[in-house]
Every structure is written in C-alpha cells, then in structure tokens.
C-alpha cells in the first residue's frame, strides 16, 4: 500500500516531468567500464587530480527516504522540541497540505539530498555545484575558503561551504528561511538550522550522505541520518519546470 | 531595490519592473566577498582589464559572474538595420500583437523560464546576472532569472545534438571551441519562448540558436547570438551583446513564490 506522500511524488513526477527526452542513453565519458562495455559501478571510488575524494557524477537516492527522513531511526528517537513535535503531528494529521514544495519552491537541504530525481555534482576550482532535476534548481558549495555568512538573507537552499576530509566531502549549510520541511512528512526546521552533509563515496557507483540536523530551536540535540545514493551512468538530467503544469495544489487538501 | 548597481529606468523598464519585482528577494550575502585568485589593481579592486584567464586545459576560462547589457532583454534586434530581420507573415502579426499589448502574455511573467537566448540578458530593473562555471567537458550556466533560479548545461564531450528532441524551454546545448570562442548550439525548443520582452520576437520549435562567447579580457565578455529559425524568420539574424563582469558579487536565490505579476497585467 503506497502512502499518500508517495502518491504525491508520483503525481509530481507524472505531471511536471517530460515523458521522454533525449540524451538519456548517451555514454557518460570517463567512467570505468567492464569488458562488455557496461558501467562498472563497483570500481574503486575516484580521486580528484589533487588526491581528494571525488564525489562528482549523476546521482539519485538508492532508497526512498523523502517521505520520512528519520524512517531508519528507532521510532520516537527524533529529539523534538515540544512545539516542533506538535507541528510535526499537525502536518501528519493534515496530510502535509501546507508543504511549500506544492508551490514549486525547491525542497531545500537536506530534502534535496533525498529527492527522487537525479542530481549532478560537478567540480570547478573554488566551488562544487549541484544541479537538481527537481524544480531545475541548483546549489553552490564554495570551497574557496570563505566562511558561512553572518545573518544571511534567508533562502530555501541556504548558503553552503565545503571542505574535504580524507574520506568525505563535507558541506555545511546555514541561512535557511523559517519554512523548512526536512521531508514530505514535515519534520520542521527553523532559521537556526545548520545542516552538515558528509558525502562519502564508497565505490564508483555508490555513495552515502551522512546528514546531521543541528537546529536547537526545533530539536533538543543534533541528530543524524544516512541517505544512500546510486550513480546513474549513461543518462542525463531532464528539464523540469514545476510551475508550468503544477497540479499538486488540488491534491494538497489535507483533512 | 537591489544594491548591485543603480540604473536609470526607461519607460519599458518601469513596466518590466512591475512585472518582475515580486519574484526578487532582498539583498543577500556574499555580495561583497573578495573572491580569491582574482587579478587586482594596487587599490584592491578587481582588475577588469587584466588578460583573459586560462583554464587548466589551456582554453580561455569564461568562468565568472556576468551581467549583460540590459537593452537586449527588451529588444534583441535593436542594432539591426531594416531588412536584417525579416519575419514570416504569421510571426510579424504575432510580434505586433505582443508589442501592442505591452507584453502582457509573456510566459516569463507566469514564472516560466525566459528561454534562450533571453535568459542571458540582464534587466534594467532587477539586473539578474548569470554565472559561467566552466569545466573541460561541461559548461554550466547558473541563472537567477526574474522567475526562478535555474541552470543550463552545455556539453563539450563530443555528443551530437539530439534528433527530434522532447521540446523544452531551454533546449539542448552542445559546445565547442573555435579558437578563443566557445560556440554553443541549442535546439529542441517548445516554441513558446519569447526572444525579447518589449518586442516579443517569436521563436518556433524549429529554432537553432548559436551563442558565441568570447572573453575579451578579465572583465569583458561578448555573446554573439545568431537566430536561425526558418519557420519564423526569412533568414538567420544576429545580435552582439556586450557583457561585463560583476566583481566580488554572487548569485541571489530567486523563486517565484510571491507571484504578484498577474495583478499588473492589463
């Protein structure tokens, strides 16, 4: 039995995305292949020219967690502040009818890590960019040494800086607006949300993002979940213009 | 009002300003951050007349944060002589209707992407610059736009343009280097984009847009645009758009979440 959130996402997929498109079968250059020419997703994780973990590529969730990002945690273990728990329960009871992504804004962070559409991570000096098929949006993750901004103008995607650890690309993001939903069920976030994402590529085709939610206004302590990703070889992002034919709103009626 | 630069308004810009004001957020961060690795003059300002930088593969590096001459957002054909741009009869009628109705049917005011090449054009009212992110096999163009933050990918990995592509607002783009110029070819449009805003020059599904990006020096870029759309125009026509670098600044998140354009349409 599919839950309502899954239906919603299928509705989004059906209505906002092209039914078919091009470059879905163009061989991705530079990826390791087996003797029969198939992409070798079990090949070793690549390194950048300067020896750092290379997390670039076209990725999608290997496991659907967008409905409930805490689904793999022990039940009841999300350390809600009381008001945040009440809001979460209200959102569940009203079947996420107030979900801002129904209005075609991006899901923000970490929800975009779990969004069931592909996203592409690309490197350039001083910045890593993530291109999301979902809502045709993007994030810039600055690696040029700048600090997170002080008192930033609130944004759906926040402001991100990144650095490398021996086995991870680590991204810190702050500066969110006050209407953050961490997932479809509506785990709340506030303007004090700070998200740390550890991108850990296990081999060529598999990566985990360890996501730590640190939002003292909404949660009594930081909590961490892991979103597994799968590399999508020999394919491409599609154009996704959500506002063009958005039919979510008529389904977001709640109870 | 946004702080990036002060501009004067033409009459058309005031209309556009009404149309586009709603989607634009307040000033944000990292607009005054001193980007490292950039050539600077003795007083610490970015040296806009320094030589064109080179990428790791030896090609000119077009990466940077760019603002185009705003006039072309309104009229892409503004520099053309009579006879340079000849519309097919249906296109001429449609263009006249759009101009007569003060572009009230512009899909951009419904938060659709501006289309190609209009997406490259900054506007008088709200600026809306773009960022070029160059890698050897892929050039990414990051846009604010007056509707939604969005992006284009330009593939330089040797793939051909797709055959009979699924129609899109922003098309499918491949690029190649011709000497020091990045030549971007784009097809696969949905035929609904406007090439410009005040004039409303139409674009059909048959359009083939070529954008030639040449970085003259550190602070100056030129986009030479050719519109080849035989269903709409009797012959191809071109526009040369000057673009300048916005030093020590950055993109601002823009989402069409507070849509008030409708109220200003008439």
Interface residues (C-beta under 8 A of the other chain):
Chain A: X18 X19 X20 X21 X22 X23 X26 X29 X30 X100 X103 X104 X105 X106 X120 X122 X123 X124 X125 X126 X127 X129 X131 X135 X136 X137 X138 X140 X142 X144 X145 X146 X149 X150 X152 X153 X155 X156 X157 X159 X175 X236 X237 X238 X239 X241 X243 X244
Chain B: X25 X26 X27 X28 X29 X30 X33 X35 X36 X37 X63 X110 X111 X112 X113 X133 X134 X135 X137 X138 X140 X142 X147 X148 X149 X150 X151 X153 X155 X157 X158 X159 X162 X163 X165 X166 X168 X169 X170 X172 X188 X250 X251 X252 X253 X255 X256 X257
